[in-house]
């Protein structure tokens, strides 16, 4: 039986082992409106699903791709912000 990864308080979501988690409590605290919540939830879910799709498409080759590169590619595909501050955050994790 697989166990779902525990979200960190500051994480909007995660994708790991084909599973996706979205921090609905944090997104609600950030948005406080149904329409805005739904939009942010959908964006987060799409982002995390892209990680799963890349993993399925690339298989073991994805392990050779640094996390910062994977994140930058997904953000580019989805038209999400990519700044030096965001890059630095992923460099800290790597």
Protein Blocks (a to p, Z undefined) as FASTA:
>chain_A
ZZdddddfklnbdceehiacddfklmmmmnopaklmmmmmmmmmmmmmmmmmmmmmnmmm
lmmpcfklmmmmmmmmnopacdfklmmmmmmmZZ
